[in-house]
Amino acid sequence: MATLTPPPEPAVSSRPGTLEKPDPPARVRRSYSVAPTLTRFLESPVRPQWWTIALAAALLVAAGGIGLLWADDSNFQKSANELTAQNRALKSENETLRSQLNTTQTNLTATLGELANVRAQLDHPTVVTWTLPQTLRTPNSYLMSGVPDAFTLHLVLAANHPISVSIVTLEVNWCMHHSGTPVRSWLNTQRVDYDFHDAEGCAGYVVVITAASSATVTPNVSVTYNPNPNRTGICA
């Protein structure tokens, strides 16, 4: 039969009123382990498929972004091409307008020149006064034409035989006796082309034509209104 051994007696300190403090129990270290579910997921052969799906998703996102960039670039290129075409059209239209403007300016300059000529003609009109041919049949024959006041005389004469032409004052008795001094004369000539200005401020001149033999005179005499505010010629 079994023998029962009594428990040992507690140690009693030799010092009165003190007890020995027992040592604290040692700490128990707990070990942690990965949850079985997570371990199975990480070690499962299905895990690489998730990475493939994520990579595919990333590629799709990148492709979508590239597509958007390409669409934006296409729209930008289209807009740039349209602006370039519009710019060319505007340049062409500008060149056309500039050419039209140059033509208009040229026409305007020509028109202004014509208007200036018309105004000058209106301010100083020219009138033909003698064009009918006349014949001097004898040495005593003569042709005479007055020079109007305030006009420039354009004396143009042609003859088939020599003639003598003189511009004289009213005081000179030239027609009948050839006495006095002419203001201007051409002797034995068949052509006279002269502008006389002394009558522009004076009414005192005549033109006399004579010939030593029969001669036909073809005149083309005209006058231009050109009044001089001052007295001219023998009237000065």
LUMTOR-387001 format. One record per residue (C-alpha): x, y, z. Coordinates in pm, whole numbers, plus 32768, in hexadecimal, padded with zeros to 4 digits. Example, Ala and Ser with C-alpha at 12.3 -4.5 7.8 and 13.67 -1.06 7.14 Angstrom:
2
84CE7E3E830C
85577F9682CA
END
This chain:
236
800080008000
806781647FC3
8119822F80C8
80A9839680F6
81B58490813B
814F85C681F7
819A8717815A
82D087CA81CB
82B888C982D3
82D48A34826C
841C8ACE82B7
840F8BB983D8
84FE8CD783E8
85D98CF2850E
858B8E628518
84518EBA85C7
832E8F4584F9
83CA8F168399
836F8E298283
843A8DD5814E
83A38E608002
83768D4F7F07
840A8D787DA6
83128DF37C97
82A78CF17B9C
83578CF37A4E
829F8D997924
82108CB27829
826E8D1076BD
81568CF075C5
81A08C907461
80DA8D397343
80938C907200
7FFC8D0A70B6
7E8D8CCB7098
7E4B8B926FD7
7D638C466EDF
7E688D4A6E78
7F738C406E5E
7E9C8B746D7B
7E528CA96CA2
7FC08D076C7D
80268BA46C35
7F038B646B4C
7F518B3869D5
7E358C2C6987
7F008D536A17
7FC28DA468D1
7E788DD56819
7E288F0268F1
7F728FA4688E
7F218F5E6722
7DCD90006749
7E69912E67F6
7F71914E66E7
7E69912F65D9
7D9992396685
7EC8931E6696
7F0D92E36524
7DA5933264D1
7DB794736596
7EFE94D164EB
7E6B947A6397
7D3B954D63E4
7E19966F6445
7EE696486308
7DA5963B6240
7D2C977A62E0
7E7B981F629C
7E6F97A76133
7D0D982C610C
7D72997A61A2
7EA2998760BF
7DCD99335F91
7CD69A445FEB
7DF69B366020
7E909ADA5ED1
7D3F9B025E28
7D0B9C555EC8
7E6D9CBC5E6A
7E359C515CFF
7CEC9D0E5CF3
7D919E465D81
7EAD9E245C86
7DB59E075B67
7CF39F345BE9
7E399FF65C09
7E959FA55AA1
7D3CA00A5A2D
7D55A1525AEC
7EAFA1945A59
7E2BA15358FB
7D00A233593A
7DE9A33C59C9
7EC3A32E5890
7D8DA34C57B7
7D10A474587F
7E69A5145872
7E72A4EA56F8
7D17A57D56DD
7D80A69B57C0
7EB1A6E156E8
7DD7A6DD55B1
7CDDA7C2565B
7DF0A8AF56C5
7E7BA8B35564
7D22A8F754D5
7CE5A9FF55DE
7E2EAAAA558B
7DD8AAA4541A
7C7AAB265466
7D04AC3D5540
7DF5AC975427
7CD5ACA25330
7C09AD735423
7D2EAE615449
7D47AE7D52CE
7BD0AEB552B1
7BDDAFBD53C2
7D03B0645317
7C43B05D51D1
7B12B0EE527D
7BE5B1FE531F
7CAEB23A51E2
7BE3B1C350B8
7C83B1B94F60
7BB3B2234E35
7C0FB1FF4CC5
7BD4B34E4C15
7C52B3224AB2
7C74B1EB49D9
7BE8B24D4885
7CF8B2664772
7D1EB3C146D8
7DCFB42C4593
7E9FB5664562
7E7EB5B043EC
7F4AB6F243C2
8068B79F447A
7F6FB8A144FA
7E91B7974597
7EA8B750470A
7E00B6804818
7DC4B70F4971
7D4FB66E4AB6
7D1AB7174C04
7DBFB6914D42
7CBDB6894E5C
7D08B7194FB2
7D44B62B50D8
7DA1B50D4FEE
7EE1B45D4F86
7EFAB4534E0C
7F6AB30B4D69
7FCFB3784C0D
7FFDB2504B21
800EB29949AC
8077B1D84874
8091B25C470D
80D7B1C945B5
81B3B2F8455D
8282B3E64634
81BDB4D8470B
820EB5E84807
8163B5E7495C
816BB7054A57
80D3B7444BAB
809DB8BC4BC3
7FECB9B64CA3
7EBABA764C38
7F88BBB14C1D
806EBB1F4B12
7FF6BB6349AE
8075BA1B4923
7F58B9A24852
7F61BAB3474B
80B8BB4E4764
818EBA5C4832
81F6BB7B490E
8262BB574A79
8313BA3D4B2F
8264B8ED4B63
8266B84A4CB9
82BEB6FB4C1B
82ECB69E4AAC
8345B57949C7
83B2B5D74867
83A5B4F54731
8346B3BA47EE
8254B29F47AE
822AB2344917
81DCB2EC4A5F
81A0B2494BB4
81A7B3434CD2
80FAB38A4E1F
80BEB4FC4E5F
8089B56A4FCB
8090B6E74FBB
7F16B6F64F85
7EC9B64150CD
7EB1B7955176
7E89B87D504F
7D92B8B14F30
7E69B9584E27
7EF1B8574D2E
7E9FB7CC4BD5
7F3FB6CC4AF0
7F86B7364986
7FE3B644486C
8069B6B34719
8111B60D45ED
81E6B68544C9
8125B59E43DF
7FEFB4C843E7
7FEFB3E14514
7EEFB31045CD
7F01B31A4749
7E7BB1F94818
7E4CB273497F
7E19B1B24AC2
7DF9B2D34BB1
7D6FB2A94D11
7D66B36C4E57
7D70B2FE4FC6
7CC1B3C650D2
7DDBB43451B7
7D94B589524D
7EBAB63952EC
7E66B70D541F
7F74B80153AF
7F8FB8CC526F
806AB82D5166
811CB8925026
80E2B9F44FAB
7FDABA2650BA
80D4B9FB51D9
END
